[in-house]
Amino acid sequence: MPFTFSHPAVIIPFKYVSNKRVSLTALVLGSMAPDFEFFFRMRAETDISHTLKGIFLFDIPVVLVVAILYHCWIRNPLIDHSLPFLRNRLSVYKGFDWLAYFKENWLIVVISAFLGTVIHLICDDFTHYYGWTANNFSLLSTRYELVGHAVPGYHILQYLSSLVLGVFLIAEALKLPLSSKEGLQSTFFLFWGIVILITVPTFILRFAIRDREMTMDDTIMTAITAGLLGLLVATSFINFSKT
């Protein structure tokens, strides 16, 4: 990586391009899709998602499934139960009919998913030990002394880029205009309570049934997967409670 959820920062320039030419949803999800294999496995291990064939057999299909799941099931409850500074900036997107957009622009969505995935793999090439650039560019391959440890430049770049891109994403979110002035949703604490109620036991259970010692990266992947599962359950609860 950089950190999976920092990848979408490199997609920001595409927001100025018409949605008749690119799909921001597919670009953003594509920029994260190769790491979804880590989430499914709940460990930092990949066989296919970071390969050429994986782009077509794993990454693009994952983008399509997650995009539909997000826009049709998760998006509105998540926006409603975000903190007011986010909710009041994102609520304008609740009415967007992404399925209708997909039906009319499916080829653009697929191409955007492909482009987002390629951008992810290019970023990884600079920040991972297996990257050609990481191993052939001396600034990245050189080891630097940090706190008593010899750390390769590509590893430093990985964490620095994650931090910088993460801050950039937050700054971009704060630039969005306010579209409403709502406070906390009445079910805010219930929603996030469900997320925690699912996340913590899932995280603990994964450790209990592990078949090897968990590395720090494994722990991070497990925490993210547990959190995403908690989010899915919480949004499902809200959706079903309205029917």
C-alpha positions in Angstrom: 0.0 0.0 0.0 0.1 3.1 1.2 -2.7 2.5 3.7 -5.7 1.2 1.7 -8.0 4.1 2.6 -5.4 6.7 1.6 -5.3 5.4 -2.0 -8.4 7.3 -3.1 -6.5 10.6 -2.5 -4.8 10.1 -5.9 -8.2 10.0 -7.5 -9.1 13.5 -6.4 -8.0 15.2 -9.7 -10.6 13.2 -11.5 -13.4 15.0 -9.7 -13.1 17.7 -12.3 -13.9 15.3 -15.1 -17.5 14.8 -16.2 -19.2 11.6 -14.8 -20.0 10.9 -18.5 -16.3 10.2 -18.9 -15.3 8.6 -15.6 -17.0 7.1 -12.6 -15.6 8.5 -9.4 -17.2 5.6 -7.4 -15.4 3.0 -9.6 -12.1 5.0 -9.6 -12.2 5.2 -5.8 -13.1 1.5 -5.2 -10.6 0.5 -7.9 -7.9 2.3 -6.1 -8.6 0.1 -3.1 -9.8 -3.2 -4.7 -6.5 -5.1 -4.8 -6.3 -4.9 -1.0 -9.8 -6.4 -0.6 -8.2 -9.8 -0.9 -6.4 -9.0 2.4 -9.8 -8.2 3.9 -11.4 -11.4 2.7 -8.5 -13.4 4.1 -8.2 -11.3 7.2 -4.5 -11.4 6.8 -1.8 -9.6 4.7 -1.6 -12.3 2.1 -2.5 -12.2 -1.6 -2.4 -14.6 -4.5 -4.3 -12.9 -7.3 -5.5 -9.4 -6.6 -2.2 -7.7 -7.2 -1.5 -9.5 -10.5 -2.5 -8.7 -14.1 -5.1 -11.5 -14.4 -6.3 -10.5 -10.9 -7.4 -7.1 -12.3 -10.0 -8.9 -14.4 -10.8 -11.9 -12.3 -10.9 -10.2 -8.9 -10.5 -6.4 -8.8 -13.0 -5.2 -11.3 -15.7 -7.7 -10.1 -15.1 -6.6 -6.5 -15.5 -3.0 -7.6 -18.9 -3.7 -9.2 -20.2 -5.7 -6.3 -19.0 -3.3 -3.6 -20.3 -0.3 -5.6 -23.8 -1.7 -5.8 -23.7 -2.8 -2.2 -22.5 0.7 -1.1 -24.9 2.8 -3.1 -28.0 0.6 -2.7 -27.6 -0.5 0.9 -24.9 1.2 2.9 -24.5 4.8 1.7 -27.6 6.5 3.1 -27.6 5.0 6.6 -23.8 5.6 6.8 -24.3 9.3 5.8 -27.2 9.7 8.2 -25.1 8.3 11.1 -21.9 10.3 10.3 -20.9 13.1 12.6 -22.7 16.4 11.6 -19.6 18.0 10.0 -19.6 15.1 7.5 -23.3 14.4 7.4 -24.2 18.0 6.4 -21.7 17.9 3.6 -22.5 14.4 2.2 -26.3 14.4 2.5 -26.6 15.9 -0.9 -25.4 12.6 -2.4 -28.2 10.5 -0.8 -30.5 11.0 -3.8 -28.0 9.8 -6.4 -29.4 6.8 -8.3 -26.2 5.0 -9.0 -27.9 1.9 -10.4 -29.5 4.0 -13.1 -26.2 5.6 -13.8 -24.5 2.2 -14.0 -27.1 0.9 -16.5 -26.5 3.8 -18.8 -22.7 4.0 -18.3 -21.6 0.5 -17.5 -18.6 0.6 -19.8 -17.4 3.8 -18.2 -17.7 2.2 -14.8 -15.7 -0.9 -15.9 -13.0 1.3 -17.5 -12.8 3.5 -14.4 -12.5 0.4 -12.2 -9.6 -0.8 -14.3 -7.9 2.6 -14.2 -8.3 2.9 -10.4 -6.8 -0.6 -10.0 -3.9 0.2 -12.2 -3.3 3.4 -10.2 -3.2 1.3 -7.0 -0.7 -1.1 -8.4 1.5 1.7 -9.6 1.5 3.2 -6.1 2.4 -0.1 -4.6 5.3 -0.4 -7.0 6.9 2.5 -5.3 6.2 1.4 -1.7 6.5 -2.4 -1.5 9.5 -4.7 -1.4 8.4 -6.5 -4.5 8.0 -3.3 -6.6 10.4 -2.9 -9.5 10.7 0.8 -8.8 11.2 0.2 -5.1 14.2 -2.1 -5.9 15.8 -0.2 -8.7 15.5 3.4 -7.5 18.3 4.0 -5.1 16.5 6.5 -3.0 13.8 3.9 -2.3 16.0 0.8 -2.0 18.5 2.3 0.3 18.1 1.5 4.0 18.1 4.5 6.5 18.8 4.4 10.2 15.6 5.2 12.1 15.3 4.7 15.9 17.9 2.1 15.8 16.5 0.2 12.9 17.6 0.0 9.2 14.4 0.9 7.3 14.2 0.8 3.5 13.2 4.0 1.7 10.2 2.4 0.1 8.9 1.5 3.6 9.3 5.1 4.8 7.5 6.3 1.6 4.7 3.9 2.3 3.9 5.3 5.7 4.7 9.0 4.8 2.4 8.8 1.8 -0.3 7.2 3.9 -0.2 10.0 6.4 0.0 12.8 3.8 -2.7 11.4 1.5 -4.9 10.7 4.5 -4.6 14.3 5.7 -5.3 15.4 2.1 -8.5 13.4 2.0 -9.7 15.0 5.2 -8.9 18.5 3.9 -10.8 17.7 0.7 -13.8 16.5 2.7 -13.9 19.7 4.7 -13.9 21.8 1.5 -17.3 20.3 0.5 -20.1 22.9 0.9 -22.7 22.4 3.6 -25.9 21.1 2.1 -27.8 20.8 5.4 -27.6 21.8 9.1 -28.7 18.6 10.8 -27.5 17.4 14.2 -26.8 13.9 15.4 -29.2 11.3 14.1 -31.5 10.0 16.8 -30.1 6.5 16.3 -26.5 7.6 16.1 -25.3 5.8 19.2 -27.4 2.7 18.4 -25.8 2.5 15.0 -22.2 2.8 16.1 -23.0 0.6 19.1 -24.0 -2.2 16.7 -20.8 -1.6 14.7 -18.7 -2.0 17.9 -20.8 -5.0 19.1 -20.0 -6.9 15.9 -16.4 -5.6 15.4 -14.9 -6.5 18.7 -16.1 -10.2 18.9 -15.2 -10.7 15.2 -11.7 -9.4 15.9 -11.3 -11.6 19.0 -12.7 -14.7 17.2 -10.2 -14.3 14.3 -7.4 -14.3 16.8 -8.8 -17.3 18.6 -9.0 -19.5 15.4 -5.8 -18.2 13.8 -3.5 -20.9 12.2 -0.3 -18.9 12.6 1.1 -16.0 14.6 -0.5 -12.7 13.5 1.8 -10.1 12.2 1.1 -6.4 12.6 -0.3 -6.2 9.0 -2.5 -9.3 9.7 -3.8 -7.5 12.8 -4.6 -4.3 10.8 -6.4 -6.4 8.0 -8.4 -8.2 10.7 -9.4 -5.0 12.4 -10.5 -3.4 9.1 -12.5 -6.5 8.0 -14.2 -6.7 11.4 -15.1 -3.0 11.2 -16.5 -3.4 7.7 -18.6 -6.4 8.8 -19.9 -4.3 11.8 -20.8 -1.5 9.4 -22.7 -3.9 7.1 -24.7 -5.3 10.0 -25.5 -1.8 11.4 -26.7 -0.5 8.1 -28.7 -3.7 7.5 -30.4 -3.2 10.9 -31.3 0.4 10.0 -32.6 -0.6 6.6 -34.7 -3.4 7.9 -36.1 -1.3 10.8 -37.6 1.0 8.2 -39.5 -1.7 6.4 
